[in-house]
Amino acid sequence: METDQNADFAADAALFARMRRMWEDVDPAPADLVDRMVAAVAVEDLSREYALLTLVEASLAAVRGESDSATLQFSDGETSVLLHVTVTEGGGRRVDGWVDASALAIRLVQGEREWPADPGEHGRFAFDEVTPGMARLRLVVRAADGEMRDFQTPQFEV
């Protein structure tokens, strides 16, 4: 019985090999298919989940000594956010921000905790006494075509 199964398996494998060769001759995959798929998936991930992080502060600031502020810029190609993080007297953090899109909701998220902010004139917003640690900014913005969409930064340290 085991020999019959091995013979069936070998016959199936031979049949599949012939079918593969036939389809490779009749309808071959484009030579750059793998590269294009990797690029398409990478672009989709970037535009959907991650915004480009740019550290605006000069890297020389770290050489000069301990800095009490940092400036960060995030963009996904349609929406840009600028954040300025400073240490408060109480040891917390103040986060001042500006968004270049019409923001309907703005939240700073740290684990289970969220700080809401109201967008002001010229897209300005702020969060007071934020606990130091990793955070992420989430916004609901109105795109130029009027459609609402989510904007989310990668995690950053406040």
Secondary structure, 3 states (H helix, E strand, C coil): CHHHHHHHHHHHHHHHHHHHHHHHHHCCCCCCHHHHHHHHHHHHHHHHHCCEEEECCCCHHHHHCCCCEEEEEEECCCCEEEEEEEECCCCCEEEEEEECCEEEEEEEEECCEEEEECCCHHHEEEEEEECCCEEEEEEEEECCCCCEEEEECCCEEC
